Amino acid sequence: MVFQFIKKAAPDSIYHAATKNTKVHTKAIYGLLAGLAILSPLGLIASGTAWGEWNKTELQQRLQTAHLATHAPSGISHGLHFNALFNNYTIRGVPLPIGYILSAVTVLLIFFLFVRVIHYDQNKES
C-alpha cells in the first residue's frame, strides 16, 4: 500500500533514480546468472547428495541422526513419482556437465519468463 501511494503521489522519486544505471545493472545481473549457470557442473565434484535431494532411506537416516523422527513422513514413504525433464540432471546422449548447464539455463529461462509476466501485470495495472 505504501508503494502504491508513493507511486501515485510522487512517481519521479521512485523511478527517476532507478532509470540512470538500469542497463549497466541489468547486464551485470545477466552476466552473473550466466556465469553461475556455466559453473553449475562444479556440483559434480561434491561428495554426497545436495541438500533436499535425498531419497527415502537417506532422509530417514538424517531424521534419526537429528533425533526428529524414526521414520520418513508418510507422504514420502508412499513416494512421489513423476517424469522430470532433467531427471538427475541428465539428458540421454548428452554428457553430465552439459546436463547440469542445460538444467541451470532452463531454470533461468523459467524464472525470467515468470518475472516478465509479473512485471507485465504490474505495468498493466498502473
DRENRO-804090 format. One record per atom (N, C-alpha, C): x, y, z; residue in one letter; residue number from 1; atom name. Coordinates in steps of 0.1 Angstrom, whole numbers, always signed. Each point is the difference from the previous one (the first is absolute). Layout:
<rec px="X" py="Y" pz="Z" r="a" k="NUM" a="CA"/>
...
//
This chain:
<rec px="+8" py="-12" pz="+0" r="m" k="1" a="N"/>
<rec px="-8" py="+12" pz="+0" r="m" k="1" a="CA"/>
<rec px="+9" py="+13" pz="+0" r="m" k="1" a="C"/>
<rec px="+11" py="-1" pz="+8" r="v" k="2" a="N"/>
<rec px="+9" py="+12" pz="+0" r="v" k="2" a="CA"/>
<rec px="+6" py="+2" pz="-14" r="v" k="2" a="C"/>
<rec px="+4" py="-11" pz="-6" r="f" k="3" a="N"/>
<rec px="+6" py="+2" pz="-13" r="f" k="3" a="CA"/>
<rec px="-10" py="+6" pz="-10" r="f" k="3" a="C"/>
<rec px="-12" py="-5" pz="+0" r="q" k="4" a="N"/>
<rec px="-11" py="+5" pz="-9" r="q" k="4" a="CA"/>
<rec px="-2" py="+15" pz="+3" r="q" k="4" a="C"/>
<rec px="-1" py="+4" pz="+12" r="f" k="5" a="N"/>
<rec px="-2" py="+14" pz="+4" r="f" k="5" a="CA"/>
<rec px="+12" py="+9" pz="-6" r="f" k="5" a="C"/>
<rec px="+12" py="-5" pz="+2" r="i" k="6" a="N"/>
<rec px="+11" py="+8" pz="-4" r="i" k="6" a="CA"/>
<rec px="+1" py="+0" pz="-16" r="i" k="6" a="C"/>
<rec px="-4" py="-11" pz="-6" r="k" k="7" a="N"/>
<rec px="+0" py="-1" pz="-14" r="k" k="7" a="CA"/>
<rec px="-10" py="+10" pz="-6" r="k" k="7" a="C"/>
<rec px="-11" py="+3" pz="+7" r="k" k="8" a="N"/>
<rec px="-10" py="+9" pz="-5" r="k" k="8" a="CA"/>
<rec px="+3" py="+14" pz="+4" r="k" k="8" a="C"/>
<rec px="+5" py="+2" pz="+12" r="a" k="9" a="N"/>
<rec px="+2" py="+14" pz="+5" r="a" k="9" a="CA"/>
<rec px="+13" py="+6" pz="-6" r="a" k="9" a="C"/>
<rec px="+11" py="-8" pz="-1" r="a" k="10" a="N"/>
<rec px="+12" py="+6" pz="-4" r="a" k="10" a="CA"/>
<rec px="+8" py="-11" pz="-9" r="a" k="10" a="C"/>
<rec px="-5" py="-3" pz="-12" r="p" k="11" a="N"/>
<rec px="+6" py="-11" pz="-7" r="p" k="11" a="CA"/>
<rec px="+15" py="+3" pz="-4" r="p" k="11" a="C"/>
<rec px="+4" py="+13" pz="-2" r="d" k="12" a="N"/>
<rec px="+13" py="+3" pz="-3" r="d" k="12" a="CA"/>
<rec px="+10" py="-4" pz="+11" r="d" k="12" a="C"/>
<rec px="-4" py="+0" pz="+12" r="s" k="13" a="N"/>
<rec px="+9" py="-4" pz="+11" r="s" k="13" a="CA"/>
<rec px="+4" py="-14" pz="+0" r="s" k="13" a="C"/>
<rec px="-9" py="-9" pz="-6" r="i" k="14" a="N"/>
<rec px="+3" py="-14" pz="+0" r="i" k="14" a="CA"/>
<rec px="+7" py="-4" pz="-13" r="i" k="14" a="C"/>
<rec px="-5" py="+5" pz="-11" r="y" k="15" a="N"/>
<rec px="+5" py="-5" pz="-13" r="y" k="15" a="CA"/>
<rec px="+12" py="+9" pz="-5" r="y" k="15" a="C"/>
<rec px="+2" py="+12" pz="+4" r="h" k="16" a="N"/>
<rec px="+11" py="+8" pz="-6" r="h" k="16" a="CA"/>
<rec px="+13" py="-6" pz="+4" r="h" k="16" a="C"/>
<rec px="+2" py="-4" pz="+12" r="a" k="17" a="N"/>
<rec px="+13" py="-5" pz="+4" r="a" k="17" a="CA"/>
<rec px="+3" py="-14" pz="-6" r="a" k="17" a="C"/>
<rec px="-11" py="-7" pz="-2" r="a" k="18" a="N"/>
<rec px="+2" py="-14" pz="-6" r="a" k="18" a="CA"/>
<rec px="+3" py="+0" pz="-14" r="a" k="18" a="C"/>
<rec px="-3" py="+10" pz="-8" r="t" k="19" a="N"/>
<rec px="+3" py="+0" pz="-14" r="t" k="19" a="CA"/>
<rec px="+14" py="+4" pz="-4" r="t" k="19" a="C"/>
<rec px="+8" py="+5" pz="+8" r="k" k="20" a="N"/>
<rec px="+13" py="+5" pz="-3" r="k" k="20" a="CA"/>
<rec px="+9" py="-11" pz="-5" r="k" k="20" a="C"/>
<rec px="+2" py="-10" pz="+8" r="n" k="21" a="N"/>
<rec px="+10" py="-11" pz="-3" r="n" k="21" a="CA"/>
<rec px="-7" py="-13" pz="-1" r="n" k="21" a="C"/>
<rec px="-12" py="+0" pz="-5" r="t" k="22" a="N"/>
<rec px="-7" py="-13" pz="-1" r="t" k="22" a="CA"/>
<rec px="+6" py="-9" pz="-10" r="t" k="22" a="C"/>
<rec px="+5" py="+5" pz="-11" r="k" k="23" a="N"/>
<rec px="+6" py="-9" pz="-10" r="k" k="23" a="CA"/>
<rec px="+13" py="-6" pz="+5" r="k" k="23" a="C"/>
<rec px="+8" py="+8" pz="+7" r="v" k="24" a="N"/>
<rec px="+12" py="-6" pz="+5" r="v" k="24" a="CA"/>
<rec px="-3" py="-10" pz="+11" r="v" k="24" a="C"/>
<rec px="-9" py="+2" pz="+9" r="h" k="25" a="N"/>
<rec px="-3" py="-10" pz="+10" r="h" k="25" a="CA"/>
<rec px="-6" py="-12" pz="-6" r="h" k="25" a="C"/>
<rec px="-9" py="+2" pz="-10" r="t" k="26" a="N"/>
<rec px="-6" py="-12" pz="-7" r="t" k="26" a="CA"/>
<rec px="+10" py="-9" pz="-6" r="t" k="26" a="C"/>
<rec px="+10" py="+6" pz="-8" r="k" k="27" a="N"/>
<rec px="+10" py="-8" pz="-6" r="k" k="27" a="CA"/>
<rec px="+9" py="-7" pz="+10" r="k" k="27" a="C"/>
<rec px="+2" py="+6" pz="+12" r="a" k="28" a="N"/>
<rec px="+8" py="-6" pz="+10" r="a" k="28" a="CA"/>
<rec px="-7" py="-12" pz="+6" r="a" k="28" a="C"/>
<rec px="-13" py="+2" pz="+2" r="i" k="29" a="N"/>
<rec px="-8" py="-11" pz="+6" r="i" k="29" a="CA"/>
<rec px="-1" py="-12" pz="-10" r="i" k="29" a="C"/>
<rec px="-2" py="+3" pz="-13" r="y" k="30" a="N"/>
<rec px="-1" py="-10" pz="-10" r="y" k="30" a="CA"/>
<rec px="+14" py="-7" pz="-1" r="y" k="30" a="C"/>
<rec px="+10" py="+7" pz="+1" r="g" k="31" a="N"/>
<rec px="+14" py="-6" pz="-1" r="g" k="31" a="CA"/>
<rec px="+2" py="-9" pz="+12" r="g" k="31" a="C"/>
<rec px="-4" py="+4" pz="+12" r="l" k="32" a="N"/>
<rec px="+2" py="-8" pz="+12" r="l" k="32" a="CA"/>
<rec px="-8" py="-13" pz="-1" r="l" k="32" a="C"/>
<rec px="-13" py="+1" pz="-5" r="l" k="33" a="N"/>
<rec px="-8" py="-12" pz="-1" r="l" k="33" a="CA"/>
<rec px="+5" py="-9" pz="-11" r="l" k="33" a="C"/>
<rec px="+5" py="+5" pz="-11" r="a" k="34" a="N"/>
<rec px="+7" py="-8" pz="-10" r="a" k="34" a="CA"/>
<rec px="+12" py="-7" pz="+6" r="a" k="34" a="C"/>
<rec px="+8" py="+7" pz="+7" r="g" k="35" a="N"/>
<rec px="+12" py="-6" pz="+6" r="g" k="35" a="CA"/>
<rec px="-4" py="-11" pz="+10" r="g" k="35" a="C"/>
<rec px="-10" py="+2" pz="+8" r="l" k="36" a="N"/>
<rec px="-4" py="-10" pz="+9" r="l" k="36" a="CA"/>
<rec px="-5" py="-13" pz="-7" r="l" k="36" a="C"/>
<rec px="-8" py="+3" pz="-11" r="a" k="37" a="N"/>
<rec px="-5" py="-12" pz="-8" r="a" k="37" a="CA"/>
<rec px="+12" py="-8" pz="-6" r="a" k="37" a="C"/>
<rec px="+10" py="+7" pz="-5" r="i" k="38" a="N"/>
<rec px="+12" py="-7" pz="-5" r="i" k="38" a="CA"/>
<rec px="+8" py="-7" pz="+10" r="i" k="38" a="C"/>
<rec px="+0" py="+5" pz="+13" r="l" k="39" a="N"/>
<rec px="+7" py="-6" pz="+11" r="l" k="39" a="CA"/>
<rec px="-8" py="-11" pz="+7" r="l" k="39" a="C"/>
<rec px="-12" py="-2" pz="-4" r="s" k="40" a="N"/>
<rec px="-8" py="-10" pz="+7" r="s" k="40" a="CA"/>
<rec px="+5" py="-14" pz="+0" r="s" k="40" a="C"/>
<rec px="+8" py="-4" pz="-10" r="p" k="41" a="N"/>
<rec px="+6" py="-14" pz="+1" r="p" k="41" a="CA"/>
<rec px="+10" py="-2" pz="+11" r="p" k="41" a="C"/>
<rec px="+4" py="+11" pz="+7" r="l" k="42" a="N"/>
<rec px="+9" py="-2" pz="+11" r="l" k="42" a="CA"/>
<rec px="-7" py="-8" pz="+11" r="l" k="42" a="C"/>
<rec px="-13" py="-1" pz="+0" r="g" k="43" a="N"/>
<rec px="-7" py="-9" pz="+9" r="g" k="43" a="CA"/>
<rec px="+4" py="-15" pz="-1" r="g" k="43" a="C"/>
<rec px="+5" py="-3" pz="-12" r="l" k="44" a="N"/>
<rec px="+5" py="-14" pz="-2" r="l" k="44" a="CA"/>
<rec px="+11" py="-4" pz="+8" r="l" k="44" a="C"/>
<rec px="+9" py="+9" pz="+4" r="i" k="45" a="N"/>
<rec px="+11" py="-3" pz="+8" r="i" k="45" a="CA"/>
<rec px="-3" py="-1" pz="+15" r="i" k="45" a="C"/>
<rec px="-12" py="+4" pz="+4" r="a" k="46" a="N"/>
<rec px="-4" py="-1" pz="+14" r="a" k="46" a="CA"/>
<rec px="-3" py="-15" pz="+3" r="a" k="46" a="C"/>
<rec px="+2" py="-4" pz="+13" r="s" k="47" a="N"/>
<rec px="-3" py="-13" pz="+4" r="s" k="47" a="CA"/>
<rec px="-14" py="+0" pz="+6" r="s" k="47" a="C"/>
<rec px="-7" py="-12" pz="-1" r="g" k="48" a="N"/>
<rec px="-13" py="-1" pz="+6" r="g" k="48" a="CA"/>
<rec px="-11" py="+7" pz="-9" r="g" k="48" a="C"/>
<rec px="-11" py="+2" pz="+6" r="t" k="49" a="N"/>
<rec px="-11" py="+6" pz="-7" r="t" k="49" a="CA"/>
<rec px="-2" py="+14" pz="+4" r="t" k="49" a="C"/>
<rec px="-7" py="+8" pz="-8" r="a" k="50" a="N"/>
<rec px="-3" py="+14" pz="+3" r="a" k="50" a="CA"/>
<rec px="-11" py="+0" pz="+10" r="a" k="50" a="C"/>
<rec px="+0" py="+11" pz="+7" r="w" k="51" a="N"/>
<rec px="-11" py="+2" pz="+11" r="w" k="51" a="CA"/>
<rec px="-13" py="-1" pz="-6" r="w" k="51" a="C"/>
<rec px="-8" py="-9" pz="+5" r="g" k="52" a="N"/>
<rec px="-14" py="-2" pz="-4" r="g" k="52" a="CA"/>
<rec px="-2" py="-10" pz="-12" r="g" k="52" a="C"/>
<rec px="+11" py="-5" pz="-5" r="e" k="53" a="N"/>
<rec px="-1" py="-10" pz="-11" r="e" k="53" a="CA"/>
<rec px="+2" py="-14" pz="+5" r="e" k="53" a="C"/>
<rec px="-5" py="-3" pz="+12" r="w" k="54" a="N"/>
<rec px="+2" py="-13" pz="+7" r="w" k="54" a="CA"/>
<rec px="-11" py="-9" pz="-5" r="w" k="54" a="C"/>
<rec px="+3" py="-13" pz="-1" r="n" k="55" a="N"/>
<rec px="-10" py="-10" pz="-2" r="n" k="55" a="CA"/>
<rec px="-6" py="-3" pz="+14" r="n" k="55" a="C"/>
<rec px="-10" py="-9" pz="+0" r="k" k="56" a="N"/>
<rec px="-7" py="-4" pz="+12" r="k" k="56" a="CA"/>
<rec px="+9" py="-5" pz="+11" r="k" k="56" a="C"/>
<rec px="+10" py="-9" pz="-3" r="t" k="57" a="N"/>
<rec px="+9" py="-6" pz="+9" r="t" k="57" a="CA"/>
<rec px="+9" py="+11" pz="+6" r="t" k="57" a="C"/>
<rec px="+6" py="+8" pz="-8" r="e" k="58" a="N"/>
<rec px="+9" py="+10" pz="+5" r="e" k="58" a="CA"/>
<rec px="-7" py="+11" pz="+9" r="e" k="58" a="C"/>
<rec px="-13" py="+3" pz="-4" r="l" k="59" a="N"/>
<rec px="-7" py="+9" pz="+8" r="l" k="59" a="CA"/>
<rec px="-3" py="-6" pz="+14" r="l" k="59" a="C"/>
<rec px="-4" py="-12" pz="+0" r="q" k="60" a="N"/>
<rec px="-3" py="-7" pz="+13" r="q" k="60" a="CA"/>
<rec px="+13" py="+0" pz="+8" r="q" k="60" a="C"/>
<rec px="+11" py="-3" pz="-5" r="q" k="61" a="N"/>
<rec px="+13" py="+0" pz="+7" r="q" k="61" a="CA"/>
<rec px="+3" py="+14" pz="+6" r="q" k="61" a="C"/>
<rec px="-3" py="+10" pz="-8" r="r" k="62" a="N"/>
<rec px="+3" py="+14" pz="+5" r="r" k="62" a="CA"/>
<rec px="-10" py="+4" pz="+11" r="r" k="62" a="C"/>
<rec px="-12" py="-4" pz="-1" r="l" k="63" a="N"/>
<rec px="-10" py="+3" pz="+10" r="l" k="63" a="CA"/>
<rec px="+3" py="-7" pz="+13" r="l" k="63" a="C"/>
<rec px="+5" py="-12" pz="-1" r="q" k="64" a="N"/>
<rec px="+4" py="-8" pz="+12" r="q" k="64" a="CA"/>
<rec px="+12" py="+6" pz="+7" r="q" k="64" a="C"/>
<rec px="+10" py="+4" pz="-9" r="t" k="65" a="N"/>
<rec px="+12" py="+6" pz="+6" r="t" k="65" a="CA"/>
<rec px="-3" py="+13" pz="+7" r="t" k="65" a="C"/>
<rec px="-10" py="+8" pz="-5" r="a" k="66" a="N"/>
<rec px="-3" py="+13" pz="+6" r="a" k="66" a="CA"/>
<rec px="-10" py="-2" pz="+11" r="a" k="66" a="C"/>
<rec px="-4" py="-13" pz="+3" r="h" k="67" a="N"/>
<rec px="-10" py="-3" pz="+11" r="h" k="67" a="CA"/>
<rec px="-13" py="+7" pz="-3" r="h" k="67" a="C"/>
<rec px="-4" py="+1" pz="-12" r="l" k="68" a="N"/>
<rec px="-13" py="+6" pz="-4" r="l" k="68" a="CA"/>
<rec px="-11" py="-10" pz="-2" r="l" k="68" a="C"/>
<rec px="+3" py="-11" pz="-6" r="a" k="69" a="N"/>
<rec px="-10" py="-11" pz="-3" r="a" k="69" a="CA"/>
<rec px="+7" py="-13" pz="-1" r="a" k="69" a="C"/>
<rec px="-7" py="-11" pz="+1" r="t" k="70" a="N"/>
<rec px="+5" py="-13" pz="-2" r="t" k="70" a="CA"/>
<rec px="-3" py="-6" pz="-14" r="t" k="70" a="C"/>
<rec px="-8" py="+7" pz="-7" r="h" k="71" a="N"/>
<rec px="-3" py="-5" pz="-14" r="h" k="71" a="CA"/>
<rec px="-3" py="+13" pz="-9" r="h" k="71" a="C"/>
<rec px="+0" py="-3" pz="-13" r="a" k="72" a="N"/>
<rec px="-3" py="+11" pz="-9" r="a" k="72" a="CA"/>
<rec px="-14" py="+4" pz="+0" r="a" k="72" a="C"/>
<rec px="-4" py="+12" pz="-3" r="p" k="73" a="N"/>
<rec px="-14" py="+4" pz="+0" r="p" k="73" a="CA"/>
<rec px="-8" py="-9" pz="-10" r="p" k="73" a="C"/>
<rec px="-13" py="-1" pz="+3" r="s" k="74" a="N"/>
<rec px="-8" py="-10" pz="-8" r="s" k="74" a="CA"/>
<rec px="-1" py="+5" pz="-14" r="s" k="74" a="C"/>
<rec px="-1" py="+13" pz="-3" r="g" k="75" a="N"/>
<rec px="+0" py="+4" pz="-14" r="g" k="75" a="CA"/>
<rec px="+12" py="-4" pz="-8" r="g" k="75" a="C"/>
<rec px="+11" py="+0" pz="+7" r="i" k="76" a="N"/>
<rec px="+12" py="-4" pz="-7" r="i" k="76" a="CA"/>
<rec px="+1" py="-16" pz="-1" r="i" k="76" a="C"/>
<rec px="-5" py="-6" pz="+11" r="s" k="77" a="N"/>
<rec px="+1" py="-15" pz="+0" r="s" k="77" a="CA"/>
<rec px="-8" py="-6" pz="-12" r="s" k="77" a="C"/>
<rec px="-11" py="+6" pz="-3" r="h" k="78" a="N"/>
<rec px="-8" py="-5" pz="-12" r="h" k="78" a="CA"/>
<rec px="+7" py="+4" pz="-13" r="h" k="78" a="C"/>
<rec px="+8" py="+10" pz="+0" r="g" k="79" a="N"/>
<rec px="+7" py="+4" pz="-11" r="g" k="79" a="CA"/>
<rec px="-7" py="+10" pz="-9" r="g" k="79" a="C"/>
<rec px="+8" py="+7" pz="-7" r="l" k="80" a="N"/>
<rec px="-5" py="+10" pz="-9" r="l" k="80" a="CA"/>
<rec px="+7" py="-3" pz="-14" r="l" k="80" a="C"/>
<rec px="-8" py="-5" pz="-9" r="h" k="81" a="N"/>
<rec px="+5" py="-5" pz="-13" r="h" k="81" a="CA"/>
<rec px="-4" py="+9" pz="-11" r="h" k="81" a="C"/>
<rec px="+10" py="+6" pz="-7" r="f" k="82" a="N"/>
<rec px="-3" py="+8" pz="-12" r="f" k="82" a="CA"/>
<rec px="+12" py="-1" pz="-9" r="f" k="82" a="C"/>
<rec px="-2" py="+4" pz="-12" r="n" k="83" a="N"/>
<rec px="+11" py="+0" pz="-10" r="n" k="83" a="CA"/>
<rec px="+5" py="+14" pz="-1" r="n" k="83" a="C"/>
<rec px="+12" py="+2" pz="+6" r="a" k="84" a="N"/>
<rec px="+6" py="+14" pz="-1" r="a" k="84" a="CA"/>
<rec px="+6" py="+2" pz="-13" r="a" k="84" a="C"/>
<rec px="+0" py="+13" pz="-4" r="l" k="85" a="N"/>
<rec px="+6" py="+4" pz="-13" r="l" k="85" a="CA"/>
<rec px="+15" py="-4" pz="+0" r="l" k="85" a="C"/>
<rec px="+7" py="+3" pz="+11" r="f" k="86" a="N"/>
<rec px="+14" py="-3" pz="+2" r="f" k="86" a="CA"/>
<rec px="+2" py="-8" pz="+13" r="f" k="86" a="C"/>
<rec px="-4" py="-13" pz="-1" r="n" k="87" a="N"/>
<rec px="+1" py="-9" pz="+11" r="n" k="87" a="CA"/>
<rec px="+15" py="-2" pz="+4" r="n" k="87" a="C"/>
<rec px="+3" py="+4" pz="+12" r="n" k="88" a="N"/>
<rec px="+14" py="-1" pz="+4" r="n" k="88" a="CA"/>
<rec px="+10" py="+8" pz="-9" r="n" k="88" a="C"/>
<rec px="-5" py="+11" pz="-5" r="y" k="89" a="N"/>
<rec px="+7" py="+9" pz="-9" r="y" k="89" a="CA"/>
<rec px="+6" py="-7" pz="-12" r="y" k="89" a="C"/>
<rec px="-6" py="-11" pz="-5" r="t" k="90" a="N"/>
<rec px="+5" py="-7" pz="-11" r="t" k="90" a="CA"/>
<rec px="-10" py="+1" pz="-12" r="t" k="90" a="C"/>
<rec px="+6" py="+0" pz="-12" r="i" k="91" a="N"/>
<rec px="-8" py="-1" pz="-12" r="i" k="91" a="CA"/>
<rec px="+7" py="-11" pz="-8" r="i" k="91" a="C"/>
<rec px="-8" py="-9" pz="-5" r="r" k="92" a="N"/>
<rec px="+6" py="-12" pz="-7" r="r" k="92" a="CA"/>
<rec px="+9" py="+5" pz="-12" r="r" k="92" a="C"/>
<rec px="+12" py="-5" pz="+0" r="g" k="93" a="N"/>
<rec px="+9" py="+3" pz="-11" r="g" k="93" a="CA"/>
<rec px="+8" py="+12" pz="+2" r="g" k="93" a="C"/>
<rec px="-2" py="+7" pz="+11" r="v" k="94" a="N"/>
<rec px="+7" py="+13" pz="+3" r="v" k="94" a="CA"/>
<rec px="+9" py="-2" pz="+12" r="v" k="94" a="C"/>
<rec px="+12" py="+5" pz="+0" r="p" k="95" a="N"/>
<rec px="+9" py="-1" pz="+12" r="p" k="95" a="CA"/>
<rec px="-6" py="+6" pz="+12" r="p" k="95" a="C"/>
<rec px="+2" py="-5" pz="+12" r="l" k="96" a="N"/>
<rec px="-6" py="+5" pz="+12" r="l" k="96" a="CA"/>
<rec px="+3" py="+15" pz="+3" r="l" k="96" a="C"/>
<rec px="+12" py="+5" pz="-2" r="p" k="97" a="N"/>
<rec px="+2" py="+14" pz="+2" r="p" k="97" a="CA"/>
<rec px="-9" py="+9" pz="-9" r="p" k="97" a="C"/>
<rec px="-2" py="-4" pz="-12" r="i" k="98" a="N"/>
<rec px="-9" py="+7" pz="-9" r="i" k="98" a="CA"/>
<rec px="-14" py="-1" pz="+5" r="i" k="98" a="C"/>
<rec px="-4" py="-11" pz="+6" r="g" k="99" a="N"/>
<rec px="-14" py="-1" pz="+6" r="g" k="99" a="CA"/>
<rec px="-1" py="+9" pz="+12" r="g" k="99" a="C"/>
<rec px="+10" py="+2" pz="+8" r="y" k="100" a="N"/>
<rec px="+0" py="+10" pz="+11" r="y" k="100" a="CA"/>
<rec px="-2" py="+14" pz="-6" r="y" k="100" a="C"/>
<rec px="+7" py="+3" pz="-10" r="i" k="101" a="N"/>
<rec px="-1" py="+14" pz="-6" r="i" k="101" a="CA"/>
<rec px="-14" py="+2" pz="-6" r="i" k="101" a="C"/>
<rec px="-5" py="-10" pz="-7" r="l" k="102" a="N"/>
<rec px="-13" py="+1" pz="-6" r="l" k="102" a="CA"/>
<rec px="-11" py="+1" pz="+10" r="l" k="102" a="C"/>
<rec px="+2" py="-7" pz="+11" r="s" k="103" a="N"/>
<rec px="-10" py="+1" pz="+12" r="s" k="103" a="CA"/>
<rec px="+0" py="+14" pz="+5" r="s" k="103" a="C"/>
<rec px="+12" py="+6" pz="+2" r="a" k="104" a="N"/>
<rec px="+1" py="+13" pz="+6" r="a" k="104" a="CA"/>
<rec px="-6" py="+11" pz="-10" r="a" k="104" a="C"/>
<rec px="+3" py="-2" pz="-13" r="v" k="105" a="N"/>
<rec px="-5" py="+10" pz="-10" r="v" k="105" a="CA"/>
<rec px="-15" py="-1" pz="+0" r="v" k="105" a="C"/>
<rec px="-6" py="-12" pz="+1" r="t" k="106" a="N"/>
<rec px="-14" py="-2" pz="+0" r="t" k="106" a="CA"/>
<rec px="-7" py="+7" pz="+11" r="t" k="106" a="C"/>
<rec px="+6" py="-2" pz="+12" r="v" k="107" a="N"/>
<rec px="-5" py="+7" pz="+12" r="v" k="107" a="CA"/>
<rec px="+1" py="+15" pz="-2" r="v" k="107" a="C"/>
<rec px="+11" py="+5" pz="-5" r="l" k="108" a="N"/>
<rec px="+1" py="+15" pz="-2" r="l" k="108" a="CA"/>
<rec px="-11" py="+5" pz="-10" r="l" k="108" a="C"/>
<rec px="-2" py="-8" pz="-11" r="l" k="109" a="N"/>
<rec px="-10" py="+4" pz="-9" r="l" k="109" a="CA"/>
<rec px="-14" py="+1" pz="+6" r="l" k="109" a="C"/>
<rec px="-3" py="-11" pz="+8" r="i" k="110" a="N"/>
<rec px="-13" py="+0" pz="+6" r="i" k="110" a="CA"/>
<rec px="-2" py="+12" pz="+10" r="i" k="110" a="C"/>
<rec px="+11" py="+2" pz="+8" r="f" k="111" a="N"/>
<rec px="+0" py="+12" pz="+9" r="f" k="111" a="CA"/>
<rec px="-2" py="+13" pz="-8" r="f" k="111" a="C"/>
<rec px="+7" py="+1" pz="-11" r="f" k="112" a="N"/>
<rec px="+0" py="+12" pz="-8" r="f" k="112" a="CA"/>
<rec px="-14" py="+3" pz="-5" r="f" k="112" a="C"/>
<rec px="-7" py="-11" pz="-5" r="l" k="113" a="N"/>
<rec px="-13" py="+1" pz="-5" r="l" k="113" a="CA"/>
<rec px="-10" py="+4" pz="+11" r="l" k="113" a="C"/>
<rec px="+2" py="-6" pz="+12" r="f" k="114" a="N"/>
<rec px="-8" py="+2" pz="+11" r="f" k="114" a="CA"/>
<rec px="+1" py="+15" pz="+4" r="f" k="114" a="C"/>
<rec px="+12" py="+5" pz="+1" r="v" k="115" a="N"/>
<rec px="+2" py="+14" pz="+3" r="v" k="115" a="CA"/>
<rec px="-6" py="+9" pz="-10" r="v" k="115" a="C"/>
<rec px="+1" py="-3" pz="-13" r="r" k="116" a="N"/>
<rec px="-6" py="+8" pz="-10" r="r" k="116" a="CA"/>
<rec px="-15" py="+1" pz="+1" r="r" k="116" a="C"/>
<rec px="-6" py="-12" pz="+3" r="v" k="117" a="N"/>
<rec px="-15" py="+0" pz="+1" r="v" k="117" a="CA"/>
<rec px="-4" py="+9" pz="+12" r="v" k="117" a="C"/>
<rec px="+7" py="-1" pz="+11" r="i" k="118" a="N"/>
<rec px="-4" py="+8" pz="+12" r="i" k="118" a="CA"/>
<rec px="+3" py="+15" pz="-3" r="i" k="118" a="C"/>
<rec px="+11" py="+3" pz="-7" r="h" k="119" a="N"/>
<rec px="+3" py="+14" pz="-3" r="h" k="119" a="CA"/>
<rec px="-11" py="+5" pz="-10" r="h" k="119" a="C"/>
<rec px="-4" py="-8" pz="-10" r="y" k="120" a="N"/>
<rec px="-10" py="+4" pz="-9" r="y" k="120" a="CA"/>
<rec px="-14" py="+3" pz="+7" r="y" k="120" a="C"/>
<rec px="-3" py="-9" pz="+9" r="d" k="121" a="N"/>
<rec px="-13" py="+2" pz="+8" r="d" k="121" a="CA"/>
<rec px="+1" py="+13" pz="+8" r="d" k="121" a="C"/>
<rec px="+11" py="+3" pz="+6" r="q" k="122" a="N"/>
<rec px="+1" py="+12" pz="+8" r="q" k="122" a="CA"/>
<rec px="-1" py="+13" pz="-9" r="q" k="122" a="C"/>
<rec px="+6" py="-1" pz="-11" r="n" k="123" a="N"/>
<rec px="-1" py="+12" pz="-10" r="n" k="123" a="CA"/>
<rec px="-14" py="+1" pz="-5" r="n" k="123" a="C"/>
<rec px="-6" py="-11" pz="-2" r="k" k="124" a="N"/>
<rec px="-14" py="+0" pz="-5" r="k" k="124" a="CA"/>
<rec px="-10" py="+7" pz="+10" r="k" k="124" a="C"/>
<rec px="+3" py="-2" pz="+13" r="e" k="125" a="N"/>
<rec px="-9" py="+6" pz="+11" r="e" k="125" a="CA"/>
<rec px="+2" py="+15" pz="+1" r="e" k="125" a="C"/>
<rec px="+12" py="+5" pz="-3" r="s" k="126" a="N"/>
<rec px="+3" py="+14" pz="+2" r="s" k="126" a="CA"/>
<rec px="-4" py="+9" pz="-11" r="s" k="126" a="C"/>
//
